[in-house]
């Protein structure tokens, strides 16, 4: 199993590089809480490339979010089943299969966790296949870490709004 578990309370990630030190965060915002709502943001990162994975993990930790990192399909599947995540960042090409298989399993289970695909596949057909299966967004590598953060926030906000709308009846205006 290749899940990389790290004690989040002892890691301080800097935006300018992948330097890690022990100690507490120096920033004033509350640790692991997002948008001042008291909500813990848990991200499952599914990425087999150590360089990309470290950069993304460090960036998300600097945002104050909890990150679990899986490097293969098997451990990612186990993590999705075992944990409740705010968002899943999913690479398509993994050493033991396709990330789309995990997305299909999540959709079949009725899992409404937002999934953002991160892939070097830049063909429109690849993007459409991922979106048709149930992905919330599709990022083409290489991407800016700031863009990733913005897309996670948007996916999380859209997901929360969608959950609250499920209880409201929707009435469409009649035309003609």
C-alpha positions in Angstrom: 0.0 0.0 0.0 1.5 3.4 -1.0 -0.4 6.0 1.0 1.9 8.6 2.2 0.8 9.6 5.7 2.4 12.5 7.4 1.6 14.2 10.7 0.0 17.4 9.5 0.4 19.2 12.8 4.2 19.0 12.5 4.5 20.1 8.9 4.9 23.7 7.8 5.0 24.1 4.0 6.3 27.1 2.3 4.8 28.4 -0.9 8.3 29.0 -2.4 9.6 25.4 -2.6 9.1 22.1 -1.0 10.9 22.8 2.3 9.5 21.2 5.4 10.2 22.0 9.0 8.9 20.9 12.3 6.9 23.3 14.4 3.6 25.1 14.4 2.2 27.3 11.6 3.1 30.9 12.0 0.1 32.3 10.2 -2.8 33.8 12.1 -5.6 31.9 10.4 -6.9 28.8 12.2 -5.2 25.6 11.2 -7.0 23.2 8.9 -10.1 25.5 8.7 -11.3 26.9 5.5 -13.0 30.2 4.7 -13.5 31.0 8.4 -16.5 28.6 8.5 -14.9 26.2 10.9 -15.1 23.5 8.3 -12.1 21.1 8.0 -11.1 20.7 4.3 -9.7 17.2 3.7 -8.2 16.5 0.3 -7.3 13.1 -1.2 -4.4 13.6 -3.6 -4.0 10.7 -6.0 -0.7 11.2 -7.9 2.1 8.7 -8.6 4.7 11.4 -9.6 6.6 12.3 -6.4 7.7 15.7 -7.7 4.2 16.8 -8.6 2.7 15.1 -5.5 5.2 16.9 -3.1 4.5 20.3 -4.7 0.7 19.9 -4.6 0.8 18.5 -1.0 3.0 21.3 0.3 0.9 24.0 -1.4 -2.3 22.6 0.0 -0.8 22.2 3.5 0.3 25.9 3.2 -3.4 26.7 2.6 -4.2 25.0 5.9 -5.9 21.9 4.4 -5.5 18.3 5.5 -4.0 16.2 2.7 -3.9 12.4 2.3 -1.7 11.2 -0.6 -2.2 8.0 -2.5 0.3 6.9 -5.1 -1.7 4.1 -6.7 -5.2 3.1 -7.6 -5.5 0.4 -4.9 -4.6 2.7 -2.0 -6.8 5.5 -3.4 -9.8 3.2 -3.6 -9.2 2.1 0.0 -8.9 5.8 1.1 -12.1 6.8 -0.7 -14.0 4.0 0.9 -12.6 4.7 4.4 -12.6 8.5 4.6 -14.8 11.4 4.0 -13.0 13.9 1.8 -14.0 17.4 0.8 -12.4 17.0 -2.7 -10.4 14.3 -4.6 -7.5 15.4 -6.9 -7.1 12.5 -9.3 -4.4 11.7 -11.8 -5.5 9.5 -14.7 -2.4 7.5 -15.4 -1.5 5.4 -12.3 0.9 2.4 -12.0 -1.9 -0.1 -11.4 -4.7 1.3 -13.5 -6.6 4.3 -14.6 -7.9 7.0 -12.3 -11.2 6.9 -14.3 -11.8 3.4 -12.7 -11.8 5.1 -9.3 -14.1 7.8 -10.6 -16.5 5.1 -12.0 -16.5 3.3 -8.7 -17.3 6.5 -6.8 -20.1 7.4 -9.2 -21.6 3.9 -8.9 -21.6 4.2 -5.1 -23.4 7.5 -5.3 -20.4 9.4 -3.8 -20.9 13.1 -4.4 -17.4 14.1 -3.4 -16.1 16.6 -6.0 -13.3 15.1 -8.2 -10.8 17.3 -10.0 -8.8 15.4 -12.6 -5.2 16.4 -13.0 -3.7 15.0 -16.2 -1.2 15.6 -19.0 -3.9 14.3 -21.4 -5.0 17.5 -23.1 -7.3 16.0 -25.8 -10.9 17.3 -25.6 -12.1 13.7 -25.8 -10.2 12.8 -22.6 -11.6 15.8 -20.8 -15.2 15.0 -21.9 -14.8 11.3 -20.9 -13.8 12.4 -17.4 -16.6 14.9 -17.1 -19.2 12.5 -18.4 -18.2 9.9 -15.8 -18.6 12.5 -13.0 -15.6 14.7 -12.6 -16.2 18.2 -11.4 -13.3 19.8 -13.2 -10.3 18.9 -15.4 -6.8 20.5 -15.0 -4.2 19.9 -17.7 -0.6 19.5 -16.4 1.4 21.6 -16.0 -0.8 24.0 -14.0 -0.3 26.8 -11.6 -0.8 25.9 -7.9 -2.9 29.0 -7.5 -5.2 27.8 -10.2 -5.5 24.5 -8.4 -6.5 26.2 -5.2 -9.1 28.3 -6.9 -10.6 25.3 -8.6 -10.7 23.4 -5.3 -12.5 26.3 -3.6 -15.0 26.5 -6.5 -15.6 22.7 -6.5 -16.1 22.7 -2.7 -18.4 25.7 -2.8 -20.4 24.2 -5.7 -20.7 20.9 -3.8 -21.9 22.6 -0.7 -24.5 24.6 -2.6 -25.7 21.5 -4.5 -26.2 19.6 -1.2 -28.3 22.5 0.2 -30.4 22.7 -3.0 -31.4 19.0 -2.8 -34.0 19.8 -0.3 -35.5 22.7 -2.2 -38.0 22.1 -5.0 -37.0 23.6 -8.3 -39.7 25.1 -10.5 -38.8 26.0 -14.0 -40.7 28.8 -15.7 -43.0 27.8 -18.4 -42.3 29.2 -21.9 -44.7 29.9 -24.7 
